[in-house]
């Protein structure tokens, strides 16, 4: 098990968002069950200057984890029904994070299917879907992913620059035009998730 260390996250958020592609996201749950998938889509949220970022208007009880040390999970609840997983980046006090948007399931697929009540390519092809598949909820908000327990990330597959598509982020119509149009969403082209 080669768990990504804090230095991995303590870098420019857009760089980390690209570097997370091809990494294995691992979730250990009760009964010794391990669920894992390769990250194939991310979005960068770049601090208080980024009008699409939760920290844009300053620190609140909800986003406080973003202002902490890099390498922690920022899990929030949205639309009254979904959890979303972000990984805090950059230096403490600079509230930046990467949203994990999609994974390609690798381990514990039957358990993921039971949690999602479905099979096939759409199992974890969205941020709320992957949280449901991997049993990620608010109890993991603030979790140190560098510990190598409950929730962590590992090196898995090297993704070449030519296999990465950069595009605008999704669902941020409230943000300033420059932030709506910023190419801060990254997808692996060679791993098709339909």
C-alpha positions as CSV (number, residue, x, y, z in Angstrom):
1,X,0.0,0.0,0.0
2,X,1.6,3.2,-1.2
3,X,-0.5,5.9,0.4
4,X,-0.2,9.4,-1.1
5,X,1.5,11.7,1.5
6,X,0.7,15.3,2.5
7,X,3.3,16.7,0.1
8,X,1.2,15.4,-2.8
9,X,-1.7,17.6,-1.8
10,X,0.4,20.6,-0.7
11,X,0.7,21.9,-4.2
12,X,-1.2,24.1,-6.8
13,X,-4.8,22.8,-6.8
14,X,-5.0,22.6,-10.6
15,X,-1.9,20.5,-10.7
16,X,-3.2,18.2,-8.0
17,X,-6.5,17.9,-9.8
18,X,-4.7,16.6,-12.9
19,X,-2.3,14.4,-10.8
20,X,-5.2,12.7,-9.1
21,X,-6.3,11.2,-12.4
22,X,-5.2,7.5,-12.4
23,X,-4.8,7.4,-8.6
24,X,-6.7,4.7,-6.7
25,X,-9.3,6.0,-4.2
26,X,-9.7,3.3,-1.4
27,X,-12.5,3.0,1.2
28,X,-12.3,0.4,4.0
29,X,-15.6,-0.3,5.6
30,X,-16.8,-2.7,8.3
31,X,-16.4,-6.5,8.0
32,X,-13.0,-5.9,6.3
33,X,-14.6,-4.9,3.0
34,X,-12.4,-2.8,0.7
35,X,-14.0,-0.6,-2.1
36,X,-11.8,1.1,-4.6
37,X,-11.7,2.8,-7.9
38,X,-9.4,4.7,-10.3
39,X,-10.1,8.4,-10.4
40,X,-11.1,9.4,-13.9
41,X,-12.6,12.9,-13.4
42,X,-11.8,15.8,-11.1
43,X,-12.5,19.6,-10.7
44,X,-10.3,22.2,-9.1
45,X,-11.7,24.8,-6.7
46,X,-9.1,27.5,-6.2
47,X,-9.7,29.4,-3.0
48,X,-11.4,32.7,-2.1
49,X,-10.5,34.3,-5.5
50,X,-12.6,31.6,-7.3
51,X,-16.2,32.6,-7.2
52,X,-17.3,28.9,-7.7
53,X,-15.4,27.8,-4.6
54,X,-17.3,27.2,-1.3
55,X,-14.7,29.3,0.5
56,X,-15.2,32.3,-1.8
57,X,-17.1,34.3,0.8
58,X,-14.9,33.2,3.7
59,X,-14.9,30.6,6.4
60,X,-18.1,29.0,7.7
61,X,-18.9,25.9,9.8
62,X,-19.6,24.0,6.5
63,X,-16.3,24.8,4.7
64,X,-13.9,25.1,7.7
65,X,-12.1,21.9,6.7
66,X,-11.0,23.7,3.5
67,X,-9.0,26.2,5.6
68,X,-7.1,23.4,7.3
69,X,-4.1,21.3,6.4
70,X,-3.9,19.7,2.9
71,X,-4.6,16.0,2.6
72,X,-8.0,16.0,4.4
73,X,-11.4,15.1,3.1
74,X,-13.9,17.9,2.7
75,X,-17.3,16.1,2.5
76,X,-20.4,18.1,2.2
77,X,-24.1,17.4,1.7
78,X,-25.9,19.0,-1.2
79,X,-29.4,19.2,-2.7
80,X,-30.7,17.7,0.5
81,X,-29.7,14.2,-0.6
82,X,-26.1,13.8,-1.9
83,X,-22.6,13.7,-0.4
84,X,-19.6,15.1,-2.4
85,X,-16.0,14.2,-1.7
86,X,-13.3,16.9,-2.1
87,X,-9.6,16.7,-1.1
88,X,-8.0,19.8,0.5
89,X,-5.0,21.2,-1.3
90,X,-2.3,23.9,-0.9
91,X,-1.1,25.5,2.3
92,X,-3.2,25.6,5.5
93,X,-5.2,28.8,5.5
94,X,-5.6,28.9,1.7
95,X,-9.0,27.2,1.2
96,X,-8.6,25.1,-2.0
97,X,-9.8,21.6,-2.8
98,X,-10.3,19.1,-5.6
99,X,-13.8,17.6,-6.2
100,X,-13.6,13.9,-7.1
101,X,-16.2,13.6,-9.9
102,X,-15.9,10.0,-11.1
103,X,-14.1,6.8,-10.6
104,X,-13.7,3.5,-12.6
105,X,-14.6,0.8,-10.0
106,X,-11.8,-1.7,-9.3
107,X,-12.4,-3.6,-6.0
108,X,-15.6,-4.4,-4.1
109,X,-17.8,-4.0,-7.2
110,X,-20.5,-6.3,-5.9
111,X,-20.7,-4.2,-2.7
112,X,-20.8,-1.0,-4.7
113,X,-23.7,-2.4,-6.9
114,X,-25.6,-3.3,-3.7
115,X,-25.1,0.2,-2.3
116,X,-26.2,1.9,-5.6
117,X,-28.9,-0.7,-6.4
118,X,-27.6,-0.9,-10.0
119,X,-24.9,-2.5,-12.2
120,X,-22.9,-1.3,-15.1
121,X,-21.0,1.7,-16.4
122,X,-23.0,4.3,-14.4
123,X,-22.0,2.8,-11.0
124,X,-19.7,5.7,-10.0
125,X,-19.7,8.1,-12.9
126,X,-20.7,11.2,-10.9
127,X,-19.6,12.8,-7.5
128,X,-22.7,11.8,-5.6
129,X,-22.8,8.3,-7.2
130,X,-19.2,7.5,-6.2
131,X,-19.9,8.7,-2.6
132,X,-22.9,6.4,-2.4
133,X,-20.9,3.5,-4.0
134,X,-18.0,3.9,-1.6
135,X,-20.1,4.7,1.6
136,X,-18.6,8.2,1.9
137,X,-20.7,10.5,4.1
138,X,-20.4,13.4,6.5
139,X,-18.6,11.1,9.1
140,X,-15.5,11.4,6.9
141,X,-15.6,15.2,6.7
142,X,-12.1,16.3,8.0
143,X,-10.7,12.8,7.7
144,X,-6.9,12.7,7.1
145,X,-6.5,10.7,3.9
146,X,-2.7,10.4,4.4
147,X,-3.3,8.0,7.4
148,X,-4.0,4.9,5.2
149,X,-7.2,3.9,7.1
150,X,-10.9,4.2,6.3
151,X,-10.3,6.4,3.3
152,X,-7.1,7.0,1.4
153,X,-5.4,7.3,-2.0
154,X,-2.7,5.3,-3.7
155,X,-0.6,5.5,-6.8
156,X,-2.1,3.2,-9.4
157,X,-1.8,4.2,-13.1
158,X,0.2,6.9,-14.9
159,X,-2.1,9.0,-17.1
160,X,-0.3,10.8,-20.0
161,X,-1.0,14.4,-20.7
162,X,-2.5,13.6,-24.1
163,X,-5.1,11.3,-22.4
164,X,-6.4,14.2,-20.3
165,X,-9.2,16.6,-21.4
166,X,-9.5,19.9,-19.6
167,X,-13.0,21.6,-19.8
168,X,-15.2,24.0,-17.8
169,X,-16.6,22.8,-14.5
170,X,-20.2,21.7,-14.2
171,X,-23.1,23.2,-12.2
172,X,-21.5,26.6,-11.4
173,X,-23.8,29.0,-13.2
174,X,-23.7,31.3,-10.1
175,X,-19.9,31.9,-10.6
176,X,-18.3,34.8,-12.5
177,X,-17.9,34.2,-16.2
178,X,-14.1,33.9,-15.9
179,X,-14.6,31.1,-13.4
180,X,-17.4,29.4,-15.3
181,X,-15.2,29.3,-18.4
182,X,-12.0,28.3,-16.6
183,X,-10.7,24.8,-17.8
184,X,-10.5,23.4,-14.4
185,X,-12.3,20.1,-14.9
186,X,-10.1,17.2,-15.9
187,X,-11.2,13.9,-17.4
188,X,-9.3,10.8,-18.6
189,X,-10.1,10.3,-22.3
190,X,-8.9,6.7,-22.6
191,X,-11.2,5.5,-19.8
192,X,-14.7,5.9,-21.1
193,X,-17.4,6.1,-18.5
194,X,-20.9,6.3,-20.0
